[in-house]
């Protein structure tokens, strides 16, 4: 059939059509398109992780205050106040708190693991023992953590304040001797952080 007509293949023919094999250079070229976004994601994640932990780490005396949130504003006002003002202005101008989980691409597949991590960490660090070293229960901050957790399940934008509150509450356990390790509880926090 040299006239350009396509030869009809017999469907009953059991021989499979050969699939073209890709060379190693083609495969590496495909990977080259994947690697830069992964490296960028890891870099952004590392920056967010360091920023959250550094910005929410109060001076030791700050954990002796009754309200950790106000102490965070007092110690880091130059960063916290502009962030809150910008977020409030954006919410006021758009008349919205961002999209709900189901409207995001793959919203429910993101919401479930993030929601489980938020629920687990909120439960663990809203009901911890009274801090005898600082002689504070930080009850308002615990209730605020629970409220932010509920709001984060409603709208993903509230994951950010929840994460900051959690990091601030966790870091009080470094005192008095620094024996508390963030590595265990913060692993679930990092799952949430990857979402951010």
Rosetta blueprint (number, residue, H / E / L):
1 X L
2 X L
3 X L
4 X L
5 X L
6 X L
7 X L
8 X L
9 X L
10 X L
11 X L
12 X L
13 X L
14 X L
15 X L
16 X L
17 X L
18 X L
19 X L
20 X L
21 X L
22 X L
23 X L
24 X H
25 X H
26 X H
27 X H
28 X H
29 X H
30 X H
31 X H
32 X H
33 X H
34 X H
35 X H
36 X H
37 X H
38 X H
39 X H
40 X H
41 X H
42 X H
43 X H
44 X H
45 X H
46 X H
47 X H
48 X H
49 X H
50 X H
51 X H
52 X H
53 X H
54 X H
55 X H
56 X L
57 X L
58 X L
59 X L
60 X H
61 X H
62 X H
63 X H
64 X H
65 X L
66 X L
67 X L
68 X H
69 X H
70 X H
71 X H
72 X H
73 X H
74 X H
75 X H
76 X L
77 X H
78 X H
79 X H
80 X H
81 X H
82 X H
83 X H
84 X H
85 X H
86 X H
87 X H
88 X H
89 X H
90 X H
91 X H
92 X H
93 X H
94 X H
95 X L
96 X L
97 X L
98 X L
99 X L
100 X E
101 X H
102 X H
103 X H
104 X L
105 X L
106 X L
107 X H
108 X H
109 X H
110 X H
111 X H
112 X H
113 X H
114 X H
115 X H
116 X H
117 X H
118 X H
119 X H
120 X H
121 X H
122 X H
123 X H
124 X H
125 X H
126 X H
127 X L
128 X L
129 X L
130 X L
131 X E
132 X L
133 X L
134 X L
135 X L
136 X E
137 X L
138 X L
139 X H
140 X H
141 X H
142 X H
143 X H
144 X H
145 X H
146 X H
147 X H
148 X H
149 X H
150 X H
151 X H
152 X H
153 X H
154 X H
155 X E
156 X H
157 X H
158 X H
159 X H
160 X H
161 X H
162 X H
163 X H
164 X H
165 X H
166 X H
167 X H
168 X H
169 X H
170 X H
171 X H
172 X H
173 X H
174 X H
175 X L
176 X L
177 X L
178 X L
179 X L
180 X L
181 X L
182 X L
183 X H
184 X H
185 X H
186 X H
187 X H
188 X H
189 X H
190 X H
191 X H
192 X H
193 X H
194 X H
195 X H
196 X L
